[in-house]
Amino acid sequence: MLTADELRQLQKIDPVGTDPDTLVDICSVKINTALPKEERIDDFIRQIKNPYLFKCGDLVIQSVFPDTDVTLNDRLKQYLKNV
């Protein structure tokens, strides 16, 4: 498991200066749903190497997470109410 400081360092990596060939393709990540939640998270991070910067096919993906208590489910519910 990465430390909080290591995760902060990964978050700071600039996607523009990163060689896409060094990134893990998220399509290659396999999630073992039989594992408990915490172990699934650890296994995902072990496989993806950087949860903030990876690729999907030829696309480089940078994940950004706001500092909030609002969950993805909350945002989706809010979105669907407004559609």
Secondary structure as UniProt FT lines:
FT   HELIX           4..11
FT   TURN            16..17
FT   HELIX           20..22
FT   HELIX           26..28
FT   TURN            33..34
FT   HELIX           37..48
FT   TURN            51..52
FT   STRAND          53..56
FT   TURN            57..58
FT   STRAND          59..62
FT   HELIX           72..82
//
